[in-house]
Amino acid sequence: MLKHRKTILIIIFLCNLVINHPLISLAKAQENNAVSPRSLKLVTEEYPPLNTMDKEGRITGSATELLRLAAENKNIHLDIEMLPWKRAYQITLNHPATCIYSTWRTPEREKTFQWIGPLGNDAWSFFAPKNKKIQIISLNDTYQYRVGGIDGWAFTQYLQSNNHPYLDLIPVEDETNALKLQKGRIDLWATGRISGHQIIKQTKISDIEEVFAVREIGLWLACNTDTDPKIVDDLQNALDQFERDGTATKIRTTFKF
C-alpha cells in the first residue's frame, strides 16, 4: 500500500513539472529579456577629437564617450568599429541597427537616416599656409587653387556638385592633407573646422591657418532607417539630458583641442 502511494505521488510530481515547465521557461525568458541590453552597431572614422583611436587602440573621443555613456544609461550594448568613411557609410545604409558618426547633417542626407544628436558643432572650412596670404571670400575664389580633401565626405561632395575644377582626394587619414598642404602639394585643405584645428595641434604644424568657412554645420549620429525607433528615442533623450545637466560639456572639455 505504501509503495503504491509513493508511486502516485511521483506521478503527480512529474505531471506538475511537465505542466509548469513552460511557464517557468517563459518567466525566465521574460526576466532575461528585461535585463539583456539592446544592441546597436556603430561605425566611425578618424575625426579627432570627436572620434579617434588612442595609443592602446581603443576608440575614444568626445562623441564616442558621449554615446557610450548614453547607451549605458539606456541599457543599450554598442559595438563600435573604425573604418574608412566610404565603407562605413555604405554599411550603415545597408544594415539595420547600424549607425555612423560623427556625420555632418545636411539637407541632402535628411531623409536617408534617423538622426541622434547633435554631438558637436562644426564648419566646412578651407585651410591654407600662412605665408601664402591666400584670401577667400566665396567658394568661387577657391576654384583657382588645388584643393585637398577626403573622398566621400559631404564637404567633398558639395565641392564636386559645384564643379570644383581642382580636387585632389584621398580615401582616409586627413592628416595626410595637412602634410601635403605644408609641402606645397596642394594649395588649400578642405576639412571640418574641428578636426582641422585638432590635426594642426597634434602634428604641430604651426604655419597653417583657417581662411574661409563655407557652412556652419552640426555633427550627428546617423542611423539606418530600419533601426528600432525606441533605441533612437532613448539615446536622444539621454543626450538631451546630458546637455541640460552639464555632462556633455564636461566630456567635450576633456577632449577639447
C-alpha positions as CSV (number, residue, x, y, z in Angstrom):
1,M,0.0,0.0,0.0
2,L,2.8,2.4,1.0
3,K,4.7,1.6,-2.2
4,H,1.5,2.3,-4.3
5,R,1.1,5.6,-2.5
6,K,4.7,6.6,-3.3
7,T,4.2,5.8,-6.9
8,I,1.1,8.0,-7.1
9,L,3.0,10.9,-5.5
10,I,5.8,10.6,-8.0
11,I,3.3,10.6,-10.9
12,I,1.6,13.7,-9.6
13,F,5.0,15.4,-9.2
14,L,6.1,14.6,-12.7
15,C,2.8,15.9,-14.1
16,N,3.1,19.2,-12.3
17,L,6.7,19.5,-13.6
18,V,5.5,19.0,-17.2
19,I,2.7,21.4,-16.8
20,N,4.6,24.2,-15.1
21,H,7.9,23.8,-17.1
22,P,6.7,26.1,-20.0
23,L,5.5,28.7,-17.5
24,I,8.9,28.6,-15.7
25,S,10.7,28.8,-19.0
26,L,8.6,31.8,-20.1
27,A,9.1,33.6,-16.9
28,K,12.9,33.1,-17.1
29,A,12.9,34.3,-20.8
30,Q,10.9,37.4,-19.8
31,E,13.3,38.0,-17.0
32,N,16.3,37.6,-19.3
33,N,14.8,40.0,-21.9
34,A,14.2,42.5,-19.2
35,V,17.9,42.7,-18.2
36,S,19.6,41.9,-21.6
37,P,20.8,45.1,-23.3
38,R,19.6,46.0,-26.7
39,S,22.3,46.2,-29.4
40,L,23.5,48.8,-31.8
41,K,26.4,48.7,-34.3
42,L,28.3,52.0,-34.6
43,V,30.9,52.6,-37.3
44,T,33.1,55.6,-37.4
45,E,36.3,57.1,-38.9
46,E,39.3,59.0,-37.5
47,Y,37.9,62.5,-36.9
48,P,39.6,64.0,-33.8
49,P,38.7,65.0,-31.2
50,L,35.1,63.6,-31.6
51,N,36.1,60.1,-32.8
52,T,39.7,58.9,-32.6
53,M,41.8,56.0,-31.5
54,D,44.1,56.2,-28.5
55,K,47.6,54.7,-28.2
56,E,46.2,51.4,-26.9
57,G,44.0,51.0,-30.0
58,R,40.8,52.0,-28.1
59,I,38.2,54.0,-30.0
60,T,37.5,57.2,-28.0
61,G,36.9,60.9,-28.4
62,S,34.2,63.3,-27.1
63,A,31.4,61.9,-29.4
64,T,32.3,58.3,-28.7
65,E,32.3,58.8,-24.9
66,L,29.0,60.7,-25.1
67,L,27.4,57.8,-27.0
68,R,28.9,55.2,-24.7
69,L,27.5,57.0,-21.6
70,A,24.1,57.5,-23.3
71,A,23.9,53.8,-24.3
72,E,25.0,52.7,-20.8
73,N,22.3,54.9,-19.3
74,K,19.6,53.3,-21.5
75,N,20.9,49.7,-21.3
76,I,22.0,49.5,-24.9
77,H,25.0,47.5,-26.0
78,L,27.3,49.2,-28.5
79,D,29.7,47.5,-30.9
80,I,32.0,50.2,-32.3
81,E,34.3,49.8,-35.3
82,M,36.6,52.3,-37.0
83,L,36.6,52.1,-40.8
84,P,37.3,54.2,-43.9
85,W,34.4,56.7,-44.3
86,K,33.0,55.5,-47.6
87,R,32.9,51.9,-46.4
88,A,31.3,52.8,-43.1
89,Y,28.7,54.9,-44.9
90,Q,27.7,52.0,-47.2
91,I,27.5,49.6,-44.3
92,T,25.1,52.0,-42.4
93,L,22.9,52.4,-45.5
94,N,22.5,48.7,-45.9
95,H,22.3,47.2,-42.4
96,P,19.5,47.8,-39.8
97,A,20.5,48.7,-36.3
98,T,23.7,50.4,-37.6
99,C,24.7,54.0,-37.2
100,I,27.6,56.1,-38.4
101,Y,29.2,59.1,-36.6
102,S,30.3,61.9,-36.4
103,T,28.2,62.7,-39.5
104,W,27.5,66.1,-41.0
105,R,23.7,66.6,-41.1
106,T,22.9,68.0,-44.5
107,P,19.5,68.6,-46.3
108,E,20.6,66.0,-48.9
109,R,21.0,63.4,-46.2
110,E,18.0,64.3,-44.1
111,K,15.6,61.5,-45.2
112,T,18.4,58.9,-45.6
113,F,18.9,58.4,-41.8
114,Q,17.4,58.6,-38.4
115,W,19.3,61.3,-36.6
116,I,20.6,61.5,-33.0
117,G,22.4,64.5,-31.6
118,P,24.0,66.9,-32.2
119,L,27.3,65.6,-31.0
120,G,29.1,68.8,-31.9
121,N,29.0,72.0,-33.9
122,D,31.4,72.2,-36.9
123,A,32.0,74.0,-40.1
124,W,33.2,73.2,-43.6
125,S,36.5,75.1,-43.7
126,F,39.4,75.8,-46.0
127,F,42.9,75.9,-44.5
128,A,46.0,77.5,-46.2
129,P,49.7,78.1,-45.5
130,K,50.1,81.4,-43.6
131,N,52.9,82.5,-45.8
132,K,50.8,82.3,-49.0
133,K,48.5,85.1,-47.8
134,I,45.5,83.5,-49.6
135,Q,42.3,85.4,-49.2
136,I,39.0,83.7,-49.8
137,I,35.6,85.4,-49.5
138,S,33.5,83.0,-51.6
139,L,33.6,79.4,-52.8
140,N,34.4,80.7,-56.4
141,D,37.6,82.1,-55.0
142,T,38.9,78.6,-54.3
143,Y,38.4,77.5,-58.0
144,Q,41.9,78.7,-58.9
145,Y,43.6,76.5,-56.3
146,R,44.4,72.8,-55.9
147,V,42.2,71.6,-53.0
148,G,42.9,68.5,-50.9
149,G,40.1,66.6,-49.3
150,I,38.7,63.2,-48.3
151,D,36.8,61.2,-50.9
152,G,33.2,60.6,-49.8
153,W,32.9,63.3,-47.3
154,A,29.8,65.6,-47.5
155,F,32.1,68.6,-47.9
156,T,33.9,67.0,-50.8
157,Q,30.6,66.0,-52.4
158,Y,29.5,69.6,-52.0
159,L,32.6,70.8,-53.9
160,Q,32.0,68.2,-56.6
161,S,28.4,69.2,-57.0
162,N,29.6,72.8,-57.5
163,N,32.0,71.5,-60.2
164,H,35.2,72.5,-58.4
165,P,37.9,72.0,-61.1
166,Y,40.9,71.1,-58.9
167,L,40.2,68.5,-56.3
168,D,42.9,66.2,-55.0
169,L,41.2,63.5,-53.0
170,I,42.4,60.7,-50.7
171,P,40.3,57.9,-49.1
172,V,41.5,58.1,-45.4
173,E,43.7,59.9,-42.9
174,D,43.1,63.7,-43.2
175,E,46.4,64.3,-41.6
176,T,48.0,63.5,-45.0
177,N,46.2,66.5,-46.4
178,A,47.7,68.8,-43.8
179,L,51.2,67.5,-44.6
180,K,50.5,67.9,-48.4
181,L,49.5,71.5,-47.7
182,Q,52.6,72.1,-45.7
183,K,54.8,70.7,-48.5
184,G,53.1,72.7,-51.3
185,R,51.5,69.7,-53.0
186,I,48.1,71.3,-52.6
187,D,47.1,75.0,-52.1
188,L,44.0,74.6,-49.9
189,W,42.8,71.9,-47.5
190,A,39.1,71.3,-47.3
191,T,38.1,69.8,-44.0
192,G,36.0,70.2,-40.9
193,R,36.9,73.1,-38.7
194,I,37.1,71.0,-35.5
195,S,39.2,68.2,-37.0
196,G,41.4,70.7,-38.9
197,H,42.4,72.5,-35.8
198,Q,42.9,69.3,-33.9
199,I,45.2,67.9,-36.6
200,I,47.2,71.1,-36.7
201,K,47.7,70.8,-32.9
202,Q,48.6,67.1,-33.0
203,T,51.0,67.4,-35.9
204,K,52.5,70.6,-34.5
205,I,52.2,72.3,-37.9
206,S,52.2,76.0,-36.9
207,D,52.2,77.5,-40.4
208,I,48.7,76.6,-41.4
209,E,45.5,78.7,-40.7
210,E,41.8,78.6,-41.4
211,V,41.0,81.1,-44.1
212,F,37.3,80.6,-45.0
213,A,34.3,78.6,-43.8
214,V,31.6,77.7,-46.4
215,R,29.0,76.4,-44.0
216,E,28.4,76.0,-40.3
217,I,27.1,72.5,-39.7
218,G,26.2,70.1,-36.9
219,L,27.8,66.6,-36.3
220,W,25.3,63.8,-35.5
221,L,24.9,60.1,-35.2
222,A,23.1,58.9,-38.4
223,C,21.2,55.6,-38.1
224,N,19.9,53.2,-40.7
225,T,16.1,53.9,-41.3
226,D,15.2,50.4,-40.1
227,T,16.8,51.0,-36.7
228,D,14.4,50.5,-33.7
229,P,12.8,53.9,-33.1
230,K,12.7,53.2,-29.4
231,I,16.5,52.9,-29.3
232,V,16.8,56.1,-31.3
233,D,14.5,57.9,-28.9
234,D,16.2,56.6,-25.8
235,L,19.7,57.7,-27.0
236,Q,18.3,61.1,-28.0
237,N,16.7,61.5,-24.6
238,A,19.9,60.6,-22.8
239,L,22.0,63.1,-24.9
240,D,19.4,65.8,-24.2
241,Q,19.7,65.2,-20.5
242,F,23.5,65.4,-20.7
243,E,23.2,68.8,-22.4
244,R,20.9,70.0,-19.7
245,D,22.9,68.8,-16.7
246,G,26.4,69.7,-18.0
247,T,27.7,66.2,-18.6
248,A,28.1,66.8,-22.3
249,T,30.1,70.0,-21.7
250,K,32.4,68.2,-19.3
251,I,33.1,65.4,-21.8
252,R,33.8,67.8,-24.6
253,T,36.1,69.8,-22.4
254,T,38.2,66.7,-21.7
255,F,38.8,66.3,-25.5
256,K,38.9,69.9,-26.5
257,F,41.7,70.9,-28.9
